[in-house]
Amino acid sequence: MNFSKLSHREFFSVYAISLLEMNNMVDKTELLVYLLPIAEKYLFITNKAIRHELKHTNSCGRYTYSKTKRKKWYIPNLKKFCRECSLEDALKIFHRDSWAEEYGGIAWAEITKEAINLKKAVEQENLKKIILYIDRLNDLEHNTNLYLEEFCNFNLGWALNYKFEASIHEIISNSSRELIKIYSKMGKDLL
């Protein structure tokens, strides 16, 4: 699996799985087999984007570590910290640090929060929550555009509008070949 770019088939597979699950057409365990690798890719891409964004803090790594202690601390090697910090630490930085214009801040805190939620849902193998958090990540904007846009090999804005108006057949026909086969086995004709 190419972890650098999200494909349109992976994008539509999430919604195809959602439709199959919502209509109780396929066992949830079977659907998780197809959804978990896609969720892992979303986590990889989002993690990469978050760590890239962390480099734009104006305070060079200073942030309030504890509400009770109100201490500020300085990270001597911000580059290393950006690579290695937890998503929870990244969330604190996005909420508390000062940022260059069009970088960081609340928009990235929201992206990080949803990545944390997705990570927990993946660990719990909770199909509905994984779909929910991926859907939320698809809609989130950073300070200038949809944050996932540069990590897709298709036009994400167009795909979001299309899936909103598409029929179940259109969504599934744009999903993975495996999901098309599952749908076909159920006696549903796509073509």
Buried (B, 14 or more C-beta within 10 A) or exposed (E): EEEEEBBBBBBBBBBBBBBBBEEEBBEBEEBBEBBBEBBBBBBBBBBEBBBEBBEBBEBEBBBBBEEEEEEEEEBEEBEEBBEEBEBEBBBBBBBBBEBEEEBBBEBBBBBBBBBBBBBEBBEEBBBEBBBBBBBBBBEBEBBEEBBBBEBBEBEBEEBBEBBEEBEBBBBBBBBBEBBBEBBEEEEEEEE
